[in-house]
Amino acid sequence: MVVCISDVHFGIGSKENILLREKLFIRLLHQLHHKNAKLYIVGDLFDYWFEYRTVLPKEFYSVLTALKIARENGVEIHYIIGNHDFGHQHFFEEELKIPLYWEDVEATFFGKRFLFSHGDGKAYNDTGYLILKKILRNRFLKKLYQYVHPDIGIWLAKKSSHKSRSFTDKKEYTSASQQTEKNGLEDFAKKAIESGVDFVIMGHIHSKKVLQHGEGFYYNLGEWFGEPHCAVFTEHSHSLIPITTFIISMKEASTLSINGDNING
């Protein structure tokens, strides 16, 4: 089973909403324990992220702990970097054993080709962002940033992320720009499908969608502020469903399995 999520954006929103998203995320991970499951985080797990050699943002402690426990319980996790969480360095790969992907990544499951891409930079006329992306991900500049005191550095990362959100919100959610952004991602997905990809999995625009093109499918995973969803792929099925529905279905499946074991035993 392959489960995909994106645009959770831990670190922004009301305290109540952040706690709700944390609980859902932790419950989701728990349901994947010992299921031979793979979780793909398709960008923007955090609304901001910057790590120092010995310092991490403390408000993400619960999320990081849940990820570590999930890895210890057999969940294979892959993390595609988005446009808000570009400040990663070594912590995830060295301490959590979670690989990071800075570009689009392909994988094969159940004999099908999957392409995972956050989607940032895929909009038409997005030259400005592509230039900014190169600056923000520049290793030398990130190294220099290490000399800023963590309290100030993490605060600046949070502020810059919020400013980035203000810019992209205006771009993505006005009618004309939203249509351009969506078409850019959809056209990218269609071209990938025409080249032989079976499933294109993206996020970024906070608008969930499943679109069939020929024999392939484009999935946009939406966001976690209002209606958290996940895409679930098995050998015989695929769907985009609410996180709560998935958690309930996994609990019911586990109960049936346990009851079956008890009866057969």
C-alpha positions as CSV (number, residue, x, y, z in Angstrom):
1,M,0.0,0.0,0.0
2,V,1.2,3.5,-0.9
3,V,-0.3,6.5,0.9
4,C,0.3,10.1,-0.3
5,I,-0.3,13.4,1.5
6,S,0.8,17.0,0.9
7,D,0.4,20.5,2.1
8,V,-0.2,19.8,5.8
9,H,1.6,23.1,6.7
10,F,2.4,22.5,10.3
11,G,3.3,25.8,11.9
12,I,0.5,28.0,10.6
13,G,-3.1,28.4,11.6
14,S,-4.9,28.6,14.9
15,K,-3.6,26.6,17.9
16,E,-6.8,24.4,17.7
17,N,-6.4,23.8,14.0
18,I,-2.7,22.9,14.3
19,L,-3.4,20.5,17.2
20,L,-6.2,18.9,15.1
21,R,-3.8,18.4,12.1
22,E,-1.2,16.9,14.5
23,K,-3.6,14.4,15.9
24,L,-4.8,13.3,12.4
25,F,-1.2,13.0,11.2
26,I,-0.2,11.0,14.3
27,R,-3.2,8.7,13.9
28,L,-2.5,8.3,10.2
29,L,1.0,7.2,10.9
30,H,-0.1,4.8,13.7
31,Q,-2.5,3.1,11.3
32,L,0.4,2.4,8.9
33,H,2.5,0.6,11.5
34,H,3.4,-3.0,10.5
35,K,1.3,-2.8,7.3
36,N,4.2,-2.9,4.8
37,A,3.1,0.6,3.9
38,K,4.9,3.4,2.1
39,L,4.1,7.0,2.9
40,Y,5.0,9.8,0.4
41,I,4.9,13.3,1.7
42,V,4.6,15.4,-1.4
43,G,5.9,18.7,-0.1
44,D,5.0,21.4,2.5
45,L,4.7,19.1,5.5
46,F,5.8,22.3,7.4
47,D,4.8,25.8,6.6
48,Y,8.4,26.7,7.4
49,W,11.5,24.7,8.3
50,F,15.1,25.6,9.1
51,E,17.4,23.4,11.0
52,Y,20.8,24.1,12.7
53,R,23.4,21.5,13.5
54,T,22.1,21.1,17.0
55,V,18.8,23.1,17.0
56,L,15.3,22.3,15.5
57,P,12.0,24.2,15.6
58,K,10.6,23.0,19.0
59,E,6.9,23.3,17.9
60,F,7.3,20.3,15.6
61,Y,8.4,18.0,18.4
62,S,5.2,15.8,18.3
63,V,5.4,15.5,14.5
64,L,9.0,14.5,14.5
65,T,8.5,12.0,17.3
66,A,5.6,10.4,15.4
67,L,7.7,10.1,12.3
68,K,10.5,8.4,14.2
69,I,8.1,5.9,15.8
70,A,6.6,5.2,12.4
71,R,10.0,4.4,11.0
72,E,10.8,2.1,13.9
73,N,7.5,0.3,13.2
74,G,8.2,-0.5,9.6
75,V,6.7,2.5,7.8
76,E,8.8,3.5,4.7
77,I,8.6,7.3,4.4
78,H,9.7,9.5,1.5
79,Y,9.7,13.2,1.6
80,I,9.6,15.5,-1.5
81,I,10.6,19.0,-0.6
82,G,8.0,21.8,-1.3
83,N,8.2,25.5,-1.6
84,H,7.7,26.1,2.2
85,D,10.0,23.5,3.7
86,F,13.2,24.1,1.7
87,G,15.4,24.6,4.8
88,H,16.1,20.9,5.4
89,Q,19.6,19.7,5.7
90,H,20.7,16.4,7.3
91,F,18.3,15.7,10.2
92,F,15.6,13.8,8.4
93,E,18.0,11.6,6.5
94,E,20.5,11.0,9.3
95,E,18.3,10.8,12.4
96,L,14.9,9.7,11.0
97,K,16.2,7.7,8.1
98,I,13.7,9.5,5.8
99,P,15.1,10.3,2.3
100,L,14.6,13.8,1.0
101,Y,14.0,14.6,-2.7
102,W,14.7,18.1,-3.9
103,E,13.4,17.4,-7.4
104,D,10.5,15.3,-8.9
105,V,11.0,11.6,-8.3
106,E,9.7,8.5,-10.1
107,A,9.0,5.1,-8.6
108,T,7.4,1.8,-9.6
109,F,4.7,0.1,-7.6
110,F,2.4,-2.8,-8.6
111,G,3.9,-2.7,-12.1
112,K,2.9,1.0,-12.5
113,R,5.0,4.1,-12.9
114,F,4.4,6.9,-10.4
115,L,5.7,10.4,-10.7
116,F,5.8,12.5,-7.5
117,S,6.1,16.3,-7.7
118,H,5.1,19.0,-5.3
119,G,4.1,21.2,-8.2
120,D,5.9,24.5,-7.4
121,G,7.4,26.1,-10.5
122,K,5.0,24.2,-12.8
123,A,2.7,27.1,-13.4
124,Y,3.1,29.1,-16.6
125,N,5.0,32.3,-16.5
126,D,6.6,31.3,-13.1
127,T,10.1,32.6,-13.9
128,G,10.2,34.8,-10.8
129,Y,9.5,31.9,-8.5
130,L,12.1,29.6,-10.2
131,I,14.8,32.3,-9.6
132,L,13.7,32.6,-6.0
133,K,13.8,28.8,-5.6
134,K,17.4,28.7,-6.7
135,I,18.3,31.4,-4.2
136,L,16.5,29.8,-1.3
137,R,17.9,26.4,-1.9
138,N,21.5,27.6,-2.5
139,R,23.8,25.6,-0.2
140,F,26.3,28.4,0.3
141,L,23.5,30.8,1.4
142,K,22.0,28.2,3.7
143,K,25.5,27.7,5.2
144,L,25.8,31.4,5.9
145,Y,22.4,31.4,7.5
146,Q,23.7,28.9,10.1
147,Y,25.6,31.8,11.7
148,V,22.4,33.6,12.5
149,H,21.3,32.8,16.1
150,P,18.6,30.0,16.0
151,D,16.0,32.1,17.8
152,I,16.3,34.8,15.2
153,G,16.9,32.5,12.2
154,I,13.8,30.3,12.9
155,W,11.7,33.5,13.5
156,L,12.9,34.9,10.2
157,A,12.2,31.6,8.4
158,K,8.7,31.6,9.8
159,K,8.1,35.3,8.8
160,S,9.5,34.7,5.3
161,S,7.3,31.7,4.8
162,H,4.2,33.7,5.8
163,K,5.2,36.4,3.2
164,S,5.6,33.7,0.6
165,R,2.1,32.5,1.5
166,S,0.7,36.0,1.0
167,F,2.3,36.1,-2.5
168,T,1.2,32.7,-3.6
169,D,-2.3,33.0,-2.1
170,K,-2.9,36.1,-4.3
171,K,-1.5,34.2,-7.3
172,E,-3.3,30.9,-6.8
173,Y,-6.7,32.0,-5.5
174,T,-7.7,34.8,-7.9
175,S,-9.8,33.4,-10.6
176,A,-7.6,34.0,-13.6
177,S,-4.3,33.1,-11.9
178,Q,-5.8,30.0,-10.3
179,Q,-6.9,28.7,-13.6
180,T,-3.4,29.3,-15.1
181,E,-1.8,27.6,-12.1
182,K,-4.1,24.6,-12.3
183,N,-3.6,24.3,-16.1
184,G,0.1,24.4,-15.7
185,L,0.1,21.5,-13.3
186,E,-2.5,19.5,-15.2
187,D,-0.6,20.0,-18.5
188,F,2.6,18.8,-16.8
189,A,0.7,15.8,-15.6
190,K,-0.8,15.1,-19.0
191,K,2.7,15.2,-20.7
192,A,4.1,12.8,-18.1
193,I,1.2,10.4,-18.7
194,E,1.7,10.6,-22.4
195,S,5.3,9.7,-21.9
196,G,4.3,6.5,-20.1
197,V,3.7,7.5,-16.5
198,D,0.6,5.9,-14.9
199,F,0.1,8.1,-11.9
200,V,1.2,11.7,-11.4
201,I,0.9,12.8,-7.7
202,M,1.1,16.5,-6.9
203,G,0.0,19.2,-4.4
204,H,0.9,22.9,-4.0
205,I,-2.4,24.5,-5.3
206,H,-4.5,23.4,-2.3
207,S,-7.2,22.0,-4.6
208,K,-7.8,18.3,-4.5
209,K,-8.5,16.6,-7.8
210,V,-8.4,13.3,-9.6
211,L,-8.2,13.6,-13.4
212,Q,-8.0,10.7,-15.9
213,H,-6.0,11.3,-19.0
214,G,-5.9,8.3,-21.4
215,E,-4.8,5.3,-19.3
216,G,-3.2,7.5,-16.6
217,F,-4.3,9.6,-13.7
218,Y,-3.4,13.0,-12.2
219,Y,-3.9,13.3,-8.5
220,N,-3.8,16.6,-6.7
221,L,-3.8,15.9,-2.9
222,G,-5.4,19.2,-1.8
223,E,-4.5,20.6,1.7
224,W,-5.1,19.9,5.4
225,F,-6.6,23.1,6.6
226,G,-10.2,22.3,5.8
227,E,-10.6,18.8,4.3
228,P,-7.5,16.7,4.8
229,H,-7.3,13.9,2.2
230,C,-4.8,11.2,1.2
231,A,-4.4,9.2,-1.9
232,V,-4.3,5.5,-1.4
233,F,-2.8,3.0,-3.9
234,T,-3.0,-0.7,-3.8
235,E,-2.4,-3.4,-6.4
236,H,-6.1,-3.4,-7.4
237,S,-7.4,0.1,-6.5
238,H,-6.6,3.8,-6.1
239,S,-8.6,6.6,-4.6
240,L,-8.5,10.1,-2.9
241,I,-10.3,9.8,0.4
242,P,-10.6,11.9,3.6
243,I,-8.0,11.1,6.2
244,T,-10.6,10.3,8.8
245,T,-12.2,7.8,6.4
246,F,-8.9,6.1,5.8
247,I,-8.1,5.9,9.6
248,I,-11.5,4.3,10.3
249,S,-11.2,1.8,7.5
250,M,-7.7,0.8,8.7
251,K,-9.0,0.4,12.2
252,E,-11.9,-1.8,11.0
253,A,-9.5,-3.9,8.9
254,S,-7.2,-4.4,11.9
255,T,-10.1,-5.4,14.1
256,L,-11.3,-8.0,11.5
257,S,-7.8,-9.4,11.2
258,I,-7.5,-9.7,15.0
259,N,-10.9,-11.3,15.3
260,G,-10.1,-13.7,12.5
261,D,-6.8,-14.7,14.1
262,N,-8.6,-15.3,17.4
263,I,-11.3,-17.5,15.7
264,N,-8.8,-19.4,13.7
265,G,-6.5,-19.9,16.6
